Amino acid sequence: MKKNFLYLALVLVFCTAHSLYAQICCPDFTVQIANDVCSQQRPDGSGGGNNGAGGNGNTSGGKSQDTLCQYSTYTYLATPVVPGFTYTWAVTGGTPTSFVGNPISITWGNGPVGTITLIVKNNLDTSCVKKYTISVYLRPGPKAQFTFAPGNPVCAGTTVTFTNTSIGGTVYTWNFGDGSPISNLFSPTHAFAAPGTYIVTLTVSTAQAPDSNHNAACPCISTYQDTIKVVSGRRLRYSIQVVKKCCVSAIPCITVLRLRARRTRGLLSAA
């Protein structure tokens, strides 16, 4: 009887220690969207905004199915964040397609579905490997993009024309990166006063979601950036002067022109 009691006690101690080890050294992880509170549950109840992916040991975890926006960027965070663990991500339907670290920022493409696979390994215990799979359903969203002229480099004080070539969207926000006021024009112009390198950011969003399952507080958002290099150089301004006309009755009249160039600030223009 005493032997049986001692055996049960040892088993209880072992199981308790193993359970504590699993919680501390090989915990379960949850994947959350760190920068979005608007992901909606699908009508079939299979999804959830920031629900984590389940799973234990070496098996594939359960799927958390989110409804997010095409062309938008989301940051995914695996918790808990434990030192000594390696977080390896694989992505289909978005970029980057692979990444090691935690968190990861994913920009989804134009497909209806995306997939995230996360493998978490304990660097000190090779038996601790957790794998999670998340399916992401993507609704139509805008795609921000633009061009600008003149191209790089641009002289300080020169008016730059930005051409909005975005697909979709109804609200446009321009940040020129030089501390100037935000513009909400579709295709604005802007002059950079001082030399430097400026990152221009265009954010395009929908005024309201495309269906009744998503409200206006949760728009789809897409961002595009490009770099403008502004220099302090001067451009040449040309003028044409008629020097003389040589007219001889036997030959056609010839006009001799002289091209003069002088340096000036600002745009290239004719005198």
Sequence and secondary structure as in RCSB ss.txt:
>XXXX:A:sequence
MKKNFLYLALVLVFCTAHSLYAQICCPDFTVQIANDVCSQQRPDGSGGGNNGAGGNGNTSGGKSQDTLCQYSTYT
YLATPVVPGFTYTWAVTGGTPTSFVGNPISITWGNGPVGTITLIVKNNLDTSCVKKYTISVYLRPGPKAQFTFAP
GNPVCAGTTVTFTNTSIGGTVYTWNFGDGSPISNLFSPTHAFAAPGTYIVTLTVSTAQAPDSNHNAACPCISTYQ
DTIKVVSGRRLRYSIQVVKKCCVSAIPCITVLRLRARRTRGLLSAA
>XXXX:A:secstr
 HHHHHHHHHHHHHHHHHHHHHHHHS   EEEETT S  B  TTS B SS      TTSB    BEEEETT EEE
EEEES  TTEEEEEEEESEE SEEESSSEEEEE SSSEEEEEEEEEETTEEEEEEEEEEEEEEE   B  EEEES
 SSEETT EEEEEE  BS SEEEEE SSS   B  SS EEE  S EEEEEEEEEE SS SSTTS TTS  EEEEE
EEEEEE   EEEEEEEEEEEEEETTEEEEEEEEEEEEEESSS  B 
